[in-house]
Amino acid sequence: MVPAGGARARYPRTASASRWPWPRATLPYELAALAAWIAVIALTVTGAVHGAHFASPAPAGEGPHHHVTPAHTAHGASGSGGLAGFGGLATWALMCAAMMLPAALPALAHVGTNSLRRRRQRAMAGFAAVYLAVWTGYGALLLASAPLWSRLPGDTALACALALAAAWQSTVHKRRALRDCHRSSPLPLSGPRAATGTVRFGLRHGGACLRSCWALMAVMAAAGGGTGMLAWMALLTGIVTAERFARRPGRTTRLAAAALAAAALTVALAPSLP
């Protein structure tokens, strides 16, 4: 529409999907996820991320190894209390960047496409920081609750976490949370409202993804360190990413529930198998 007087109205320029395809806008975050994967693999292969387990604080003069039972040592790659095997909260955050950033790429593209060119990267970085902060906070909660489950024998914690994840995948709450993960939000273009809108969207999207995937990430907390942890990490990343990008996420969720239930049964029966 041309206003009175013949002058064209000027509107703020935003990134066009045709001129700024989202894989290009999100390339730094794709590379960041890849770098996080490489870092976690390197830490695991070099032994910096090992099969240590959560335990109560050691008495004076005793090292934490006195609290690792022989069963835990035998199952170091997949035993209970695995968040400590990741080296604590900092490495948990690194793992979340590797596993969860791929699922956040559509939301990052939404932020980039609907932000002014001059503040696009700042807005996307703010969204990513808030999104990962939500997952880091969840890791802190798992760390604080570790004494409640870290002393379970053998792979009991891992089997229970897998069973819980399979059960959660089958609930209506999971389906609602997954739908919320696919929803976007209108973002203000400039001024303080733009920064606030990005933070709000990061919290809302991160909260929806947390409600959807908290049980899957609890499996990682129980999976332990070692090379076996990488297999669980790859499996769960595949589930999270497939649910986010699948045309029929409900079907993907049901298949994931069946796979997790089978994994729980396998882990539970593993000590009794010949």
C-alpha positions in Angstrom: 0.0 0.0 0.0 1.3 3.5 -0.9 0.5 6.2 1.6 -0.9 9.6 0.7 1.6 11.8 -1.1 3.0 9.0 -3.1 5.9 8.2 -0.7 6.5 4.6 0.1 6.3 3.5 3.7 9.6 2.3 5.2 9.5 -0.7 7.4 12.4 -2.3 9.3 14.2 -4.9 7.3 14.2 -8.4 8.6 15.9 -11.5 7.2 13.9 -13.1 4.3 13.7 -16.8 4.2 14.6 -16.7 0.5 17.6 -14.3 0.9 18.8 -15.8 4.2 18.2 -19.6 4.3 18.1 -20.9 7.8 21.0 -23.4 7.4 23.3 -20.4 6.7 21.9 -18.4 9.6 22.4 -21.2 12.0 25.8 -22.4 10.7 27.7 -21.2 13.8 25.4 -23.2 16.0 25.7 -26.3 13.8 29.5 -26.0 14.1 29.2 -25.4 17.8 27.2 -28.6 18.2 29.8 -30.5 16.2 32.6 -29.0 18.2 30.9 -30.0 21.4 30.6 -33.6 20.1 34.3 -33.7 19.2 35.2 -32.3 22.6 33.1 -34.9 24.5 34.5 -37.7 22.4 38.1 -36.5 22.9 37.5 -36.2 26.7 36.1 -39.7 26.8 38.8 -41.3 24.6 41.6 -39.6 26.6 40.1 -40.7 29.9 39.3 -37.2 31.1 35.6 -38.2 31.2 35.7 -41.6 32.9 33.4 -44.0 34.8 33.5 -42.1 38.1 30.2 -42.0 40.0 28.4 -39.8 42.3 28.9 -40.6 46.0 28.7 -38.9 49.3 31.6 -36.7 50.3 34.5 -38.8 51.4 35.7 -38.7 55.0 38.9 -36.7 55.7 41.9 -38.5 54.3 40.0 -40.8 52.0 39.7 -40.4 48.2 36.4 -40.7 46.3 37.5 -44.1 45.0 36.7 -45.6 48.3 33.0 -45.1 47.5 33.0 -46.9 44.2 31.9 -50.5 44.6 33.3 -53.4 42.5 30.0 -53.6 40.7 30.3 -49.9 39.7 33.8 -50.5 38.6 32.7 -53.3 36.4 30.0 -51.3 34.8 32.0 -48.1 34.6 30.8 -47.4 31.1 27.2 -47.5 32.0 26.8 -47.6 35.7 24.7 -45.4 37.9 25.5 -41.9 39.0 27.0 -41.0 35.7 26.8 -37.2 35.8 30.0 -37.2 37.9 31.6 -39.3 35.1 31.0 -36.3 32.8 33.3 -34.2 35.0 30.4 -32.3 36.7 28.2 -29.5 35.6 30.6 -27.9 33.1 30.9 -31.1 31.1 27.1 -31.6 31.4 26.7 -28.2 29.7 29.1 -29.3 27.0 27.1 -32.5 26.5 23.8 -30.5 26.3 25.3 -28.3 23.6 26.1 -31.4 21.6 22.8 -33.1 22.1 20.2 -30.3 22.3 21.5 -27.6 19.9 20.6 -29.6 16.8 17.0 -29.8 18.0 17.0 -26.0 18.6 18.1 -25.1 15.1 14.6 -24.3 13.8 14.0 -22.0 16.8 17.4 -20.4 16.2 16.4 -19.9 12.6 13.2 -18.3 13.7 15.1 -15.8 15.8 17.6 -15.1 13.1 14.9 -14.7 10.4 12.8 -12.4 12.5 15.5 -10.1 13.8 17.0 -7.0 12.2 20.2 -7.7 10.3 22.3 -5.6 12.6 21.2 -7.5 15.7 20.6 -11.0 14.2 23.7 -12.7 15.7 23.3 -11.0 19.0 19.7 -12.2 19.2 20.5 -15.7 18.2 23.4 -15.9 20.7 21.1 -14.6 23.5 18.5 -17.2 22.6 21.1 -20.0 22.6 22.5 -18.8 25.9 19.1 -18.9 27.6 18.2 -22.2 26.0 21.3 -23.9 27.2 21.0 -22.2 30.6 17.7 -24.0 31.1 19.4 -27.4 30.5 22.3 -26.5 32.7 19.9 -25.7 35.5 18.4 -29.1 35.0 21.9 -30.6 35.3 22.4 -28.8 38.5 19.2 -30.3 39.8 20.3 -33.8 38.9 23.7 -33.1 40.5 22.0 -32.1 43.7 19.7 -35.1 43.7 22.5 -37.6 43.0 22.9 -38.9 46.6 19.3 -40.2 46.3 20.1 -42.6 43.5 23.9 -42.9 43.1 24.2 -45.8 45.5 21.8 -48.1 43.7 23.6 -51.4 42.8 25.0 -52.1 39.4 23.0 -50.7 36.5 19.8 -50.3 38.5 19.7 -46.5 38.1 20.3 -46.7 34.4 17.5 -49.4 33.9 15.1 -47.3 36.0 16.0 -44.1 34.1 15.4 -45.9 30.8 12.0 -47.3 32.0 11.0 -43.9 33.2 11.9 -42.4 29.8 9.9 -45.0 28.0 6.9 -44.4 30.2 7.1 -40.6 29.8 7.3 -41.0 26.0 3.8 -42.6 26.1 2.1 -39.9 28.1 -0.1 -37.0 26.9 2.1 -34.6 28.7 5.0 -35.6 26.5 2.9 -35.1 23.4 1.8 -31.6 24.6 5.3 -30.6 25.4 6.5 -31.8 22.0 3.9 -29.7 20.3 5.0 -26.7 22.3 8.6 -27.3 21.0 7.3 -26.8 17.5 5.6 -23.5 18.2 7.3 -20.1 17.4 6.7 -16.7 18.9 6.4 -13.2 17.4 9.5 -11.2 18.2 9.8 -7.4 18.6 12.3 -6.0 16.1 14.2 -3.4 18.1 14.8 -1.7 21.4 14.7 -3.3 24.8 11.5 -5.2 23.9 13.5 -7.1 21.2 16.1 -8.3 23.8 13.3 -9.2 26.3 11.3 -11.0 23.6 14.3 -13.1 22.7 14.9 -14.0 26.3 11.3 -14.9 26.8 11.2 -17.1 23.7 14.4 -18.8 24.9 12.9 -19.5 28.2 9.6 -20.7 26.7 11.2 -22.9 24.1 13.8 -24.2 26.5 11.1 -25.0 29.0 9.0 -26.8 26.4 12.1 -28.9 25.4 12.9 -29.6 29.0 9.3 -30.8 29.6 9.6 -33.0 26.5 13.1 -34.5 27.0 13.8 -34.3 30.8 13.4 -38.1 31.1 15.7 -38.8 28.2 18.4 -36.5 29.7 18.0 -38.2 33.0 19.2 -41.4 31.2 22.4 -39.5 30.5 22.9 -38.7 34.1 22.7 -42.3 35.0 24.6 -43.7 32.0 28.1 -43.2 33.5 31.3 -42.3 31.8 33.5 -44.3 29.4 33.0 -45.1 25.8 29.6 -46.8 26.5 28.3 -43.4 27.4 28.9 -42.2 23.8 26.5 -44.9 22.5 23.8 -43.7 24.9 24.5 -40.1 23.9 24.2 -40.9 20.2 21.0 -42.8 20.7 19.3 -40.1 22.7 20.5 -37.3 20.4 18.9 -39.3 17.5 15.6 -39.5 19.4 15.5 -35.9 20.3 16.5 -34.6 16.8 14.1 -37.0 15.1 11.2 -35.9 17.2 12.0 -32.3 16.4 12.3 -32.7 12.6 9.9 -35.6 11.9 6.8 -34.9 9.9 4.9 -37.2 12.3 6.6 -36.7 15.6 4.0 -38.8 17.4 5.0 -41.9 15.5 8.7 -41.2 16.3 7.8 -40.8 20.0 6.1 -44.2 20.0 9.0 -45.9 18.3 11.4 -44.2 20.8 9.3 -45.5 23.7 9.5 -49.0 22.4 13.3 -48.8 21.9 13.8 -47.3 25.4 11.6 -50.0 27.0 13.7 -52.7 25.2 16.9 -51.0 26.4 15.6 -50.9 30.0 14.8 -54.6 29.9 18.2 -55.4 28.4 20.1 -53.4 31.0 18.1 -54.9 33.8 18.7 -58.5 32.6 22.3 -58.0 31.6 23.8 -59.2 34.9 21.9 -62.5 34.7 22.7 -63.1 31.1 25.4 -65.8 30.4 
